[in-house]
């Protein structure tokens, strides 16, 4: 699914066939989960292949690497250039790009002095599919923000996401919604969360969430279209009377939600602010 015998990847300054790319089994990232990554989409637009918000993604990658004490030897501009070359070498236009900074062999519980850098790309449909989602409130919480840099896109953080997603699937749901340590709604396993009530959008603020780039894009679209948004903490109880809700993320884009814990929203999806923003987001990325 992710590569074939023709796929080329970037690994530590070299272009190599994906089938020949190797790494050490003693990497601290494999053993302890200390690594950082990004997920970036590229679209085939009338003006050519365009990586959506490449600069913002690579600025966040640099931030994540910095706070996790992982050396990243490429500048934002260099990373953008590598990304476009990666797409060219693989003949990709509509694609998903995955850069990864991971540790060299080291078993101590200290950040590694050296890292490896890997970048690959593949065609990937919308992560949560095209149908409206039935989601559940997860029994797993988002990590305590005082336990880590929760706003870094770190590999180890996604163990929490895998557990929540698996729990939801085992219970017959499409996706999970996690709470923070105080019982407030935080986010999905891999996407930010918005809900609508009486013409206003609500979304959790900075604290226990990853400050998503798609989330920021949605806030910009709301500002440009006169849609009021409130960033505040709220418990899942308020969702019982909500008009609609959706997830946002680079992989998921804008994904509409049908029901939470079996309780449907009051409005039909086409009548919600989320549906409007879905259309506006698609227009924006395809400009």
C-alpha positions as CSV (number, residue, x, y, z in Angstrom):
1,X,0.0,0.0,0.0
2,X,2.7,2.5,0.9
3,X,5.5,1.5,-1.5
4,X,6.4,-0.8,-4.4
5,X,9.6,-1.8,-6.2
6,X,9.6,1.5,-8.0
7,X,9.1,3.8,-5.0
8,X,12.0,6.2,-4.1
9,X,12.5,7.6,-0.6
10,X,14.8,10.1,0.9
11,X,17.1,8.7,3.7
12,X,19.9,10.7,5.3
13,X,20.7,12.8,2.2
14,X,20.3,10.0,-0.4
15,X,17.6,8.9,-2.8
16,X,17.2,5.2,-2.5
17,X,14.6,2.6,-3.5
18,X,12.1,2.0,-0.6
19,X,12.7,-1.7,-0.8
20,X,16.4,-1.1,-0.1
21,X,16.1,1.5,2.7
22,X,17.3,0.1,6.0
23,X,17.8,1.3,9.5
24,X,19.2,-0.1,12.7
25,X,17.2,-2.2,15.2
26,X,18.8,-0.4,18.1
27,X,17.3,2.9,17.4
28,X,16.0,4.7,20.5
29,X,12.9,5.5,18.5
30,X,12.0,1.9,18.0
31,X,12.6,1.0,21.6
32,X,11.3,4.1,23.4
33,X,9.2,6.0,20.9
34,X,11.3,9.2,20.8
35,X,10.9,10.6,17.3
36,X,9.0,13.3,15.6
37,X,7.1,13.4,12.3
38,X,4.7,15.3,10.1
39,X,1.8,14.4,7.8
40,X,1.5,16.6,4.8
41,X,-0.9,16.5,1.8
42,X,-0.2,17.6,-1.7
43,X,-2.9,18.3,-4.3
44,X,-3.1,18.4,-8.1
45,X,-4.2,22.0,-8.7
46,X,-4.8,24.0,-11.9
47,X,-1.3,25.6,-11.4
48,X,0.4,22.3,-10.8
49,X,1.3,20.1,-7.8
50,X,1.0,22.0,-4.6
51,X,2.0,21.0,-1.1
52,X,-0.6,22.5,1.2
53,X,0.9,24.6,3.9
54,X,4.3,23.0,3.5
55,X,6.1,25.8,5.4
56,X,3.8,25.6,8.4
57,X,4.2,21.8,8.6
58,X,8.0,22.0,8.5
59,X,8.1,24.8,11.0
60,X,6.1,22.5,13.3
61,X,8.5,19.7,12.6
62,X,11.4,21.9,13.6
63,X,9.6,22.9,16.8
64,X,8.8,19.2,17.6
65,X,12.4,18.2,17.0
66,X,13.7,21.1,19.1
67,X,11.6,20.4,22.2
68,X,12.2,16.7,21.9
69,X,16.0,17.4,21.7
70,X,16.4,15.7,18.3
71,X,18.8,17.3,15.8
72,X,17.3,18.1,12.4
73,X,20.0,19.1,9.9
74,X,17.7,20.5,7.2
75,X,16.1,23.9,7.0
76,X,12.5,24.5,6.3
77,X,13.4,25.6,2.7
78,X,15.5,22.5,2.2
79,X,12.7,20.3,3.5
80,X,10.2,21.9,1.0
81,X,12.7,21.3,-1.9
82,X,13.2,17.7,-0.9
83,X,9.4,17.2,-0.7
84,X,8.8,18.4,-4.3
85,X,11.7,16.3,-5.6
86,X,10.3,13.3,-3.8
87,X,6.9,13.8,-5.5
88,X,8.7,14.3,-8.9
89,X,10.7,11.1,-8.6
90,X,7.7,9.1,-7.7
91,X,5.3,10.7,-10.2
92,X,2.9,11.8,-7.5
93,X,0.5,14.7,-7.5
94,X,-2.3,14.0,-5.0
95,X,-0.3,12.4,-2.2
96,X,0.5,12.2,1.4
97,X,4.1,13.0,2.6
98,X,5.6,11.6,5.7
99,X,8.9,13.1,7.0
100,X,10.3,11.3,10.1
101,X,13.2,12.3,12.5
102,X,14.3,9.3,14.5
103,X,17.1,8.4,16.8
104,X,20.3,6.6,16.0
105,X,21.2,3.4,18.1
106,X,21.2,4.3,21.8
107,X,19.7,2.6,24.8
108,X,20.2,5.3,27.4
109,X,17.2,7.4,28.5
110,X,18.7,10.5,27.1
111,X,18.1,12.2,23.7
112,X,20.4,10.8,21.0
113,X,23.3,12.9,19.8
114,X,22.6,11.9,16.2
115,X,19.4,11.3,14.3
116,X,18.3,9.9,10.9
117,X,16.0,11.7,8.6
118,X,13.5,9.8,6.4
119,X,10.9,11.1,4.0
120,X,8.4,9.1,1.9
121,X,5.1,9.7,0.1
122,X,2.2,7.7,-1.1
123,X,-1.3,8.1,-2.5
124,X,-3.7,8.0,0.5
125,X,-7.5,8.6,0.5
126,X,-9.1,10.6,3.3
127,X,-8.0,8.9,6.5
128,X,-11.5,8.6,8.0
129,X,-13.3,7.9,4.7
130,X,-16.1,9.8,3.1
131,X,-19.0,8.6,5.2
132,X,-20.3,10.4,8.3
133,X,-18.8,9.0,11.4
134,X,-20.3,7.3,14.4
135,X,-17.9,7.9,17.3
136,X,-17.6,7.1,21.0
137,X,-16.2,8.8,24.0
138,X,-13.0,6.9,24.7
139,X,-12.1,5.5,28.1
140,X,-8.5,6.6,27.3
141,X,-7.5,10.1,28.1
142,X,-5.1,12.4,26.3
143,X,-1.7,12.5,28.1
144,X,-1.3,15.0,30.9
145,X,0.3,18.0,29.3
146,X,2.8,18.2,32.2
147,X,4.1,14.8,31.3
148,X,5.4,15.7,27.9
149,X,5.3,18.4,25.2
150,X,1.8,17.6,24.1
151,X,1.9,20.1,21.2
152,X,4.9,18.3,19.6
153,X,4.0,15.7,16.9
154,X,6.0,13.0,18.6
155,X,5.9,9.3,17.6
156,X,5.4,8.0,21.1
157,X,2.3,10.1,21.6
158,X,0.4,8.0,19.1
159,X,0.4,4.8,21.3
160,X,-2.4,6.6,23.1
161,X,-4.2,7.2,19.7
162,X,-3.8,3.5,18.7
163,X,-5.4,2.3,21.9
164,X,-8.3,4.7,21.6
165,X,-8.9,3.8,18.0
166,X,-8.7,0.1,18.6
167,X,-11.2,0.4,21.5
168,X,-13.7,2.3,19.3
169,X,-13.4,-0.3,16.5
170,X,-13.9,-3.2,19.0
171,X,-17.1,-1.5,20.2
172,X,-18.5,-1.0,16.7
173,X,-17.7,2.7,16.2
174,X,-15.8,4.4,13.4
175,X,-13.6,6.6,15.7
176,X,-13.0,7.8,19.2
177,X,-13.1,11.1,21.0
178,X,-10.7,11.5,23.9
179,X,-11.1,13.7,27.0
180,X,-8.3,15.4,28.9
181,X,-7.3,14.8,32.5
182,X,-10.0,17.1,33.7
183,X,-12.8,15.4,31.9
184,X,-13.1,18.0,29.1
185,X,-13.3,17.1,25.4
186,X,-9.8,17.2,23.9
187,X,-9.6,15.6,20.4
188,X,-9.7,12.5,18.3
189,X,-6.9,10.0,18.0
190,X,-5.5,11.9,15.0
191,X,-7.7,14.9,14.5
192,X,-9.0,18.0,16.2
193,X,-12.7,18.4,17.1
194,X,-15.4,21.1,16.5
195,X,-19.0,21.1,17.4
196,X,-21.8,23.5,16.4
197,X,-24.6,25.0,18.5
198,X,-27.0,27.8,17.5
199,X,-24.7,29.0,14.7
200,X,-21.5,29.1,16.7
201,X,-18.6,26.7,16.5
202,X,-16.8,25.5,19.6
203,X,-13.4,23.8,19.8
204,X,-11.1,22.9,22.7
205,X,-8.3,25.4,23.3
206,X,-4.5,24.8,23.6
207,X,-3.6,22.6,26.5
208,X,-4.2,18.9,25.9
209,X,-4.5,19.0,22.1
210,X,-2.1,19.0,19.1
211,X,-2.5,22.5,17.6
212,X,-3.4,21.2,14.1
213,X,-2.6,23.0,10.9
214,X,-5.9,22.0,9.4
215,X,-7.6,23.3,12.6
216,X,-5.8,26.6,12.1
217,X,-7.0,26.6,8.5
218,X,-10.6,26.1,9.6
219,X,-10.3,29.0,12.0
220,X,-9.1,31.2,9.2
221,X,-12.0,30.1,7.0
222,X,-14.4,30.9,9.8
223,X,-12.9,34.4,10.2
224,X,-13.1,35.0,6.5
225,X,-16.7,33.9,6.3
226,X,-18.0,35.6,9.5
227,X,-18.5,32.4,11.4
228,X,-18.1,32.8,15.2
229,X,-15.8,30.4,16.9
230,X,-15.2,30.0,20.7
231,X,-12.2,28.2,22.0
232,X,-13.0,27.0,25.4
233,X,-13.1,23.9,27.6
234,X,-16.4,21.8,27.6
235,X,-17.5,18.4,28.9
236,X,-19.1,15.8,26.6
237,X,-22.5,16.5,28.2
238,X,-22.9,19.6,26.0
239,X,-22.6,17.4,22.9
240,X,-26.0,15.8,23.5
241,X,-27.7,19.0,22.4
242,X,-25.3,20.0,19.7
243,X,-26.4,20.7,16.1
244,X,-23.4,19.0,14.4
245,X,-19.7,18.2,14.7
246,X,-16.7,17.3,12.7
247,X,-13.0,16.3,12.9
248,X,-10.2,18.2,11.2
249,X,-6.8,16.9,10.2
250,X,-4.3,16.8,7.3
251,X,-5.1,13.1,6.7
252,X,-8.8,13.3,7.5
253,X,-9.3,16.8,6.0
254,X,-12.8,17.7,7.3
255,X,-14.7,14.7,8.4
256,X,-18.4,15.0,9.4
257,X,-19.7,13.2,12.5
258,X,-23.2,11.6,12.6
259,X,-23.5,10.6,16.2
260,X,-21.6,10.4,19.5
261,X,-22.2,7.3,21.7
262,X,-25.3,6.6,19.6
263,X,-26.8,10.0,20.0
264,X,-27.3,11.8,16.6
265,X,-26.9,15.5,16.1
266,X,-29.9,17.7,15.6
267,X,-29.1,18.9,12.1
268,X,-28.5,16.9,9.0
269,X,-24.9,17.2,7.9
270,X,-25.7,19.2,4.7
271,X,-27.3,21.9,6.8
272,X,-24.4,22.3,9.2
273,X,-21.5,24.8,9.3
274,X,-19.2,21.8,9.1
275,X,-20.6,20.9,5.7
276,X,-20.0,24.4,4.5
277,X,-16.5,24.4,5.8
278,X,-15.8,21.1,4.1
279,X,-16.7,22.6,0.8
280,X,-14.6,25.8,1.5
281,X,-11.6,23.7,2.6
282,X,-11.7,21.6,-0.6
283,X,-11.8,24.8,-2.7
284,X,-8.9,26.2,-0.8
285,X,-6.5,23.2,-1.1
286,X,-7.3,22.9,-4.9
287,X,-6.7,26.6,-5.7
